[in-house]
Amino acid sequence: MDTQHFFGGGGGTTLHVTSVILVLIAGILIGLLPRRHVFIPLLVATTLVPITEQVVVAGVHLTLSRLLILLALIRRSAINHSEPARGGQ
C-alpha cells in the first residue's frame, strides 16, 4: 500500500466525539427551526468545530462545516415553492 500523500492530503476520516455531537445537534436544529433562525446553529457549529475535523468519502475530503452548509442548502431547496414570493412591493 502506498503511504505517500501529495498536496497535504491525508488518507482518513478524523473526528472527535464532541464535534460529532455538536454537528448532530446543529443538523437537527437546522432541520427543525424556522428558516429565519437556521443561520444561528449553522454559525455556532461552524465556529466551534475545528477545520481539521473531516470525513473522507470516496476520496473526497469534506469538513464538518461543509457538511452543515450542504445540509442547509438541501433544506433550502426542499422548501415548498408554492408559496408566493414576497417582493419589495
Buried (B, 14 or more C-beta within 10 A) or exposed (E): EEEEEEEEEEEEEEBEEEBBEBBEEBBEBBBEBEEEEBEEBBEBBBEEBEEEBBBBEEEEBEBBBBBBBEBBEEBEEEEEEEEEEEEEE
